[in-house]
Amino acid sequence: MTDVVDADELLRRMQRSRTCATQELRTWRARGEELRSHDPGAAREAEMRGLAYEVVLRVLDEILKPGSHAMDAPSVQSGAGGSP
């Protein structure tokens, strides 16, 4: 990557990335809800994809607004992570 960008452009790119991640999170959550009753396997995959976007959002939020999120546990329902 040889492009040189200034801080304002970098900020704009991160904000666009955050917007995209927010849209993807909503999409995967909605898809998981739709699939929950008739395809539990696909619903589980949608939940995991949504969780990945949730993590991306938390990281971008911490970069864009340091300290705005408390370092609390992720919003995973018990048993969803596969660990006790």
C-alpha positions in Angstrom: 0.0 0.0 0.0 1.7 3.1 -1.2 -1.1 5.7 -0.7 -0.3 8.4 1.7 -3.5 9.8 3.5 -3.9 12.5 6.0 -5.5 12.1 9.3 -8.9 13.5 8.1 -9.0 10.9 5.3 -8.1 8.1 7.7 -10.9 9.2 10.0 -13.4 9.3 7.2 -12.4 5.8 6.1 -12.8 4.5 9.7 -16.2 6.1 10.0 -17.3 4.6 6.7 -16.1 1.2 7.9 -18.0 1.6 11.1 -21.2 2.4 9.2 -20.7 -0.6 7.0 -20.0 -2.9 10.1 -23.2 -1.5 11.7 -25.3 -2.4 8.6 -23.8 -5.9 8.4 -24.4 -6.5 12.1 -28.1 -5.6 11.7 -28.3 -7.8 8.6 -26.9 -10.8 10.3 -29.0 -10.4 13.4 -32.1 -10.1 11.3 -31.1 -13.2 9.3 -30.5 -15.1 12.5 -33.9 -14.3 13.8 -35.5 -15.3 10.6 -33.7 -18.7 10.5 -34.0 -19.5 14.2 -37.3 -21.5 14.0 -36.6 -23.5 10.8 -32.8 -23.8 10.4 -30.9 -23.7 13.7 -27.6 -24.4 12.1 -27.8 -21.5 9.7 -29.2 -19.3 12.6 -26.1 -20.2 14.6 -23.8 -19.2 11.7 -25.6 -15.9 11.3 -25.2 -15.3 15.1 -21.5 -15.9 14.8 -21.1 -13.6 11.8 -23.1 -11.0 13.7 -20.8 -11.4 16.7 -17.7 -10.9 14.5 -19.2 -7.5 13.3 -20.0 -6.6 16.9 -16.3 -7.1 17.7 -15.3 -4.9 14.8 -17.7 -2.2 15.9 -16.3 -2.3 19.4 -12.7 -1.9 18.1 -13.7 0.9 15.7 -15.6 2.7 18.5 -12.6 2.5 20.8 -10.4 4.0 18.0 -12.8 6.7 17.1 -14.0 7.5 20.6 -11.4 6.3 23.1 -12.9 5.3 26.5 -16.5 5.4 25.2 -17.1 1.8 26.0 -16.5 0.1 29.3 -14.4 -3.0 29.0 -17.4 -5.3 29.8 -18.0 -8.8 28.6 -19.3 -9.3 25.0 -23.1 -9.5 24.6 -23.0 -13.2 23.8 -25.8 -15.3 25.3 -24.6 -18.1 27.6 -23.5 -21.1 25.8 -23.1 -19.3 22.5 -19.3 -19.1 22.8 -18.8 -22.8 23.4 -17.0 -22.2 26.7 -18.5 -22.6 30.2 
